[in-house]
Amino acid sequence: MMRAWLIQHWHALIFTIRRFINAPFTSFLSMAVIGIAFSLPVGVYTLLLNLQAHSGQITEAPQLSLFLKLNPGNSEVEAIRQRLESHPQVTSLRFVSKELALQQLAQRNEMADIVENLEKNPLPDAFVITTHRVAAEELERLRVAMSQWPAIEYVQFDTAWAMRLDALLKLGQLGVIMLAALLSLALVMVVYNTIRMQILTKHDEIEVSKLIGATDSFIRRPFLYFGAIQGLAGGITAWLIIALGIHIINNELVVLSELYTVDFHLKHLATNDFISLLLFSAWLGWLGARLSVASYLWQIEPK
């Protein structure tokens, strides 16, 4: 029984491959349409993964600067230091005196003359702390709480821009999901119409097969293989398009990286993402074929 089932599937698969070979141009156009449609959400997803990886490296240790009120007492500074050292969210801290801050400011070429003409030091003492990697909402609550401490004038995120980037990346991920859903529906419709056209060309053959006792599974099987293979080929095409785009962009990023002395390049999809892309595209092709064949078989059923 199992052997007969495997033989039937093998024959259906061979028949499907021959159908691709007999109409190479049409098959290529269908795969190209699916690949191009899928390459858009996959490409945006790949870009977001790369940006998220680099922003994650930047914001791995969020920092806050606590600016003290002018001329605090030594006891107040020491009390804040002890409070920070015992705080569970603080991993490290560094005290920057107003004298050191002024020296660092004077080392900047555009500020040297201005600093020399100052009558007194206008800069405050500050603590620069590093916190655990937590959600942006929790860091904001921490900032608000510390700003209410005695002798603290103002607390700011040194990595606030990276937090905003992280929020934008999350919004981008939602956009990718919506775009992928729309294009997945379009892919199903493309396969649906492709299979429908093939069914119409095989209309007489299918009706004869039904009359001599062919089951719906037997009729449906080669079309399901055709849809799945078409979706799988479309997924591979999308991956090739993205790989080519990454290669071209990385060649340009080499020059940019040398100018800014940073190592920034786009990475390809991970193996698990690549496999998920192929399985998902094959499933969408199978689904489109299934819906198309089911609709046709329902129409020719005797009422």
DAJO-V134550 format. One record per residue. N is the residue number from 1. RES is the residue in one letter. PHI is phi as a letter, one per 40 degrees, with the letter a starting at -180 (NA if undefined). PSI is psi in whole degrees, 0 to 359 (none if undefined). Layout:
# DAJO-V134550
N	RES	PHI	PSI
N	RES	PHI	PSI
This chain:
# DAJO-V134550
1	M	NA	311
2	M	c	321
3	R	c	318
4	A	c	321
5	W	c	318
6	L	c	321
7	I	c	319
8	Q	c	317
9	H	c	323
10	W	c	315
11	H	c	320
12	A	c	321
13	L	c	316
14	I	c	318
15	F	c	320
16	T	c	316
17	I	c	319
18	R	c	324
19	R	c	321
20	F	c	317
21	I	c	323
22	N	c	339
23	A	b	67
24	P	c	321
25	F	c	314
26	T	c	318
27	S	c	319
28	F	c	319
29	L	c	318
30	S	c	316
31	M	c	321
32	A	c	318
33	V	c	314
34	I	c	316
35	G	c	316
36	I	c	318
37	A	c	320
38	F	c	334
39	S	c	334
40	L	c	303
41	P	c	325
42	V	c	320
43	G	c	316
44	V	c	320
45	Y	c	317
46	T	c	318
47	L	c	318
48	L	c	321
49	L	c	318
50	N	c	316
51	L	c	321
52	Q	c	322
53	A	c	317
54	H	c	321
55	S	c	328
56	G	c	323
57	Q	c	323
58	I	c	318
59	T	b	21
60	E	c	327
61	A	b	89
62	P	c	143
63	Q	b	146
64	L	b	144
65	S	b	125
66	L	b	108
67	F	c	125
68	L	c	159
69	K	c	158
70	L	c	138
71	N	f	57
72	P	c	157
73	G	c	157
74	N	c	325
75	S	c	322
76	E	c	317
77	V	c	316
78	E	c	325
79	A	c	320
80	I	c	320
81	R	d	313
82	Q	c	323
83	R	c	321
84	L	c	319
85	E	c	330
86	S	c	357
87	H	c	132
88	P	c	336
89	Q	c	344
90	V	c	125
91	T	c	330
92	S	a	159
93	L	a	156
94	R	a	129
95	F	c	127
96	V	b	108
97	S	c	161
98	K	c	332
99	E	c	316
100	L	c	320
101	A	c	321
102	L	c	321
103	Q	c	317
104	Q	c	323
105	L	c	323
106	A	c	337
107	Q	c	346
108	R	c	131
109	N	d	319
110	E	c	348
111	M	b	353
112	A	d	311
113	D	c	322
114	I	c	318
115	V	c	321
116	E	c	331
117	N	c	1
118	L	c	137
119	E	c	325
120	K	a	165
121	N	c	115
122	P	c	356
123	L	c	148
124	P	c	163
125	D	c	157
126	A	a	153
127	F	b	130
128	V	b	116
129	I	b	151
130	T	b	133
131	T	b	171
132	H	c	155
133	R	c	103
134	V	b	176
135	A	c	153
136	A	c	325
137	E	c	321
138	E	c	323
139	L	c	323
140	E	c	320
141	R	c	322
142	L	c	320
143	R	c	315
144	V	c	318
145	A	c	316
146	M	c	330
147	S	c	343
148	Q	c	359
149	W	c	152
150	P	c	143
151	A	g	1
152	I	c	123
153	E	c	315
154	Y	a	145
155	V	b	131
156	Q	b	154
157	F	c	128
158	D	c	342
159	T	b	31
160	A	c	324
161	W	c	324
162	A	c	326
163	M	c	320
164	R	c	321
165	L	c	320
166	D	c	320
167	A	c	321
168	L	c	324
169	L	c	322
170	K	c	321
171	L	c	321
172	G	c	323
173	Q	c	321
174	L	c	320
175	G	c	321
176	V	c	319
177	I	c	316
178	M	c	318
179	L	c	318
180	A	c	323
181	A	c	316
182	L	c	315
183	L	c	331
184	S	c	319
185	L	c	319
186	A	c	321
187	L	c	317
188	V	c	320
189	M	c	322
190	V	c	312
191	V	c	321
192	Y	d	311
193	N	c	324
194	T	c	314
195	I	c	322
196	R	c	318
197	M	c	322
198	Q	c	322
199	I	c	319
200	L	c	325
201	T	c	339
202	K	b	19
203	H	d	308
204	D	c	319
205	E	c	321
206	I	c	318
207	E	c	319
208	V	c	317
209	S	c	321
210	K	c	322
211	L	c	328
212	I	c	9
213	G	h	13
214	A	c	136
215	T	c	163
216	D	c	324
217	S	c	319
218	F	c	318
219	I	c	322
220	R	c	329
221	R	d	308
222	P	c	327
223	F	c	324
224	L	c	319
225	Y	c	318
226	F	c	314
227	G	c	318
228	A	c	316
229	I	c	321
230	Q	c	317
231	G	c	319
232	L	c	316
233	A	c	324
234	G	c	321
235	G	c	318
236	I	c	319
237	T	c	317
238	A	c	317
239	W	c	319
240	L	c	320
241	I	c	315
242	I	c	318
243	A	c	318
244	L	c	318
245	G	c	319
246	I	c	319
247	H	c	316
248	I	c	315
249	I	c	320
250	N	c	326
251	N	c	323
252	E	c	327
253	L	c	338
254	V	c	315
255	V	c	316
256	L	c	320
257	S	c	321
258	E	c	324
259	L	c	322
260	Y	b	4
261	T	f	44
262	V	b	152
263	D	c	95
264	F	b	119
265	H	a	152
266	L	c	140
267	K	b	150
268	H	c	169
269	L	d	142
270	A	c	161
271	T	d	317
272	N	c	325
273	D	c	321
274	F	c	315
275	I	c	320
276	S	c	321
277	L	c	314
278	L	c	316
279	L	c	319
280	F	c	316
281	S	c	322
282	A	c	320
283	W	c	320
284	L	c	319
285	G	c	318
286	W	c	319
287	L	c	316
288	G	c	318
289	A	c	319
290	R	c	314
291	L	c	320
292	S	c	313
293	V	c	320
294	A	c	320
295	S	c	318
296	Y	c	315
297	L	c	327
298	W	c	324
299	Q	c	328
300	I	c	359
301	E	c	138
302	P	c	132
303	K	c	none
